[in-house]
Structure formats: structure tokens, C-alpha cells
Amino acid sequence: MAGLKNADDYANGERFKGAGIFGVLSLGVGVVATVVFFLVVILNRETVVDLGGGHTEAVSVTKCLAFSWLFAVVFFLSIAVGGMFWTMLHHATNSGWGTLVRRLMENLGIMIPVLLFLSLPLVLKQVGFRDVLWEWFKDRAAAEVVAEEKAEEKKGVYIAEIRGKAEAVKSEIAEVEKIKAAGGDITPGVARFYDDQIEELTEKSKVLSAHAEMEDEALVEELKGKEFQKVNALLYAKRSYLEENFWLLRFVLYAVVLGGGMYLLRSTSLKQDKTGDPRLFTRMQTMSCLILLPFAVAWTFLVFDWLMALDYSWFSTMWGVYLFAGAALNSMGVLVLILSALRRAGYLTDVITKEHYHMMGKLMHAFVIFWAYIAFSQFFLIWYANITEETKFFLTRNTGFWNVYTIMFLVIGHFFIPFIVLLIRYHKTTTWIICSVAVWNLFMHFFDIYWIVIAERAPSLVAGEVTHIPKMWMFDLLAFVGVGGIFIFALLKALGSASLFPCRDPRLDESLNLTN
């Protein structure tokens, strides 16, 4: 079989040594932008905005900047999560074609811990971002204060009422028994009627007595719950999930599943480079199959907690899939760009061919369609059902400026243009064209995440606040540059830490000689 490449010739792999000044520059830009951003947060907590007509209003700068940081972190985190997905899919499906690019997938995925670290300002209450982003924190605290005050006022009457009901039922049972006994020689039917009454009242008495025998403190807590429900029924219904300690616990679980899972996969892959142990190949397959489901759950609930909960009264069961589709699509685009940049710098030129680009282009095309399918399905179902709690999301985003934005960037830009371009095989195998599509898709992903997060910033339909400050987009870009610079530096470090491809993987021969 003349012309076939042999994996043994590439057993030493290929190391990246080209970060140099670009890596230092990325870190410098990222750190400076981040420091400037948080200096603005610290020094400018509030500003006055002219509403026109001689009216002004004090607006929280912290709140506006919180949305900027959330937008930047979620954008890059979605790219990293996509890298983890492709890594696991590669192993779970026993894919051979992608062996040569799998290390790039792993390097992208291992950025998850970096992004979760950068998300700490969103999670830690002390920074001030958490409570202004997710209104349920302060709404719940306010509702609990009111409920506690009301319960304190009413507790004496409430406890007496509960215990009075229990005594009243006992008296009613005694009265029925007395009537039955006084009836003398009654018919079986009448006797059965009284027995049924007594049995029903006895069961009711057991329930009420158990309730009445509760400690006073327990009854007061019960009353607090009822008062909470009166103040905010929606938040009361979601109180078990939207609870501060549980919210923090979920963040830790996301970090363990996403960050820990990716670390296990990548460390095992690097170990295989050193030892060539074929059992590690099977181990990575097993780990991927086991992690896939927790991964899907973790990512779904992470975007529930961070994005959907920006308005805790809104919900969509398709939300996790929608964000996943964008993450998978655009992480593949980033892989195409990294691969092309490395080849342009002289790396991987002997092993990567247009066949690999063709496979990656087909996957990009598939996820362009999948993203559009999920996005349209979510919109169509919400529009058709026309339920107020659901339509408010699109009411904000399909009005005025945001409506034009939606049509231009999400409908035309995110779907129609890349869909048409990637239909043609030549475009998927030509480096400059597929890279152009990848860059285009990343811009559309930028606009997609911006549309999700920043549209919630002003005006607030939930709180009725004016939270718009002119030229705030500059700080959105500043946050993006800060997180992006640190992300790029960490990615370059990961690229240089090991071979650019798994050099002792059993499927390397298949990937080296890929045809499709």
C-alpha cells in the first residue's frame, strides 16, 4: 500500500514552541483590560442618566458592568465546553478521523477551569455582581423579611386557630357518637351513616391533631411559608431550587463535572503519549461514555442558573440544547482556526490534509442546521402557545433595535449565510474559505450571546428599572478583551505543554490516512 503514512514515524509527536511574544502580549492585554474593568466597578458604583424632558435617574454602574462580565465569561466558556464535548464524542463513538485534532479539542476543553475561575466575580456576593444580575436573590430576601414580619404579627392567632380546629373536630366526633347512642334501635342504614361520619371525622382529627401537636416554632415556620407565598407566589413555587446555598453547591458541582471531567480525559491522553499503553485508549472511551450524561446535565443547568435565571419568571425547556448547539458549532470553528494558524506557522503540515478540513466543515454545517432548528423551534413553540411568562423573553428582543438585530445577525447571519456557503464541498476543503466561515460564525455567536445577556440589561421588564447607560458597549468590549486575552494566553500555554496530537494513539494510522 504505497503512499500510506505510518503512525510509527510520528511516535514522538510534534511540540508547539511558538507562543513567545504573542502569548505575553495576550496575557498583558487581558490583565490590563481586566484591571481597568474592575477599577471602573470599584470607583463608579452609580451614575446619573438623562431620560429626556428634563428627567434624570440614578443608574447602577455595577449592574450594567455585571452584565458585561457575564457576557464575556459565557462566550468563552461556551467555546471551552464545546471542546470538551468534541473530545468526549470522539472517544465515545470510537472516531478515528479526528485523532490528529483531538489534542486541540482537549486543549480547548481544559480552558473550562480557567473560565470558571474568571466567573468567581459573578458568584461571590462580595463583588456586587450576583445580586444585581439575578434578581431572585434580593427578591427572595425581601419576601422572607416581609413573611417573617407578618408571621410574627399573626403567630398567636394562627397557632390558636390550628389547635382550635383540632379540638373542634374531637367535639364533633363526640357529638355524632352521642346522637347515634341516643337514637336507640336504629336501622342498619342509619347506623352505617353515623359510622361513616365518625370514621371520616376520626381521620380528619388525626391529621389536625398531628398538626396541632407540632412545636410552636414549626408552626411559625409554616406560617412564614404561607406569607412568603402571598408576597411572591412564583418565587415561592421555585424556592427549593432558587436557594442561595443550593445555588452555590450547583456551581461547585458544575466545576467538578466539567472541569474535573476534562482534566481526567486530558491527563489520561497525555499519559498515553508517554507510555503508549493501549488500555488507556479503552479507559478514555469508558470515561467519556460515563461523563457524557453528567456533562449534558451540568451544562444545561449552568445556563439555566446563569442565563435563564436573569429573569426568574421566564423559562424554556429547550434552553440548554440551544446553548449547547452554539457551543458545539463555534468550538469546531475555533478548532479550524487554531489548526490553520498552526499549519501556517509550520506545524502539522505533514499530517493534516484537506480531508480533515472537510470533516470539520461537515460538522460545522451540521451544527449550523441544528442550531437553527433548535432556535426556531424554541421561538415557534413560545409564539404559538402565547403564554405571558414565556413570551416576555421575545417581547424584549423582538422590539425596536433588538428586532432588527435579531433578523440581521441571528436569522440571516447565524443561519442562512453559513448554511449556503458550507453546502459546497470545495468551500469545506479550502482553508481560507472555511476559516472565513469559522470567523463569521464566531461573530454570530458573539452577537447571539450578546443578544441573550445584554438585552436583559435595559430596560428591566421585571423590576421596571432604567439600567441603560450610554456607550456601555465599550465596557462590554473591555470585559470581552480582558477575558479573551487571559483565555488566549492559557490556551497557548496548553498548546505548548504537550504534543500537538496524540502521538501514540491506536487510531493514529486511520487519521493519518483519512479519506472521505
Secondary structure, 3 states (H helix, E strand, C coil): CCCCCCHHHHCCCCECCCCHHHHHHHHHHHHHHHHHHHHHHHHCCEEEEEEECCEEEEEEHHHHHHHHHHHHHHHHHHHHHHHHHHHHHHHHCCCCCCHHHHHHHHHHHCCHHHHHHHCHHHHCHHHCCHHHHCCHHHHHHHHHHHHHHHHHHHHHHHHHHHHHHHHHHHHHHHHHHHHHHHCCCCCHHHHHHHHHHHHHHHHHHHHHHHHHCCCHHHHHHHHHHHHHHHHCHHHHHCCCCCCHHHHHHHHHHHHHHHHHHHHHHHHHHHHHHHHCCHHHHHHHHHHHHHHHHHHHHHHHHHHHHHCHHHHCCCCCCCHHHHHHHHHHHHHHHHHHHHHHHHHHCCCCCCCCCHHHHHHHHHHHHHHHHHHHHHHHHHHHHHHHHCCHHHHHHHHHHCCCHHHHHHHHHHHHHHHHHHHHHCCCHHHHHCHHHHHHHHHHHHHHHHHHHHHHHHHHCCCCCCCCCCCCCCCCHHHHHHHHHHHHHHHHHHHHHHHCCCECCCCCCCCHHHHHCCCC
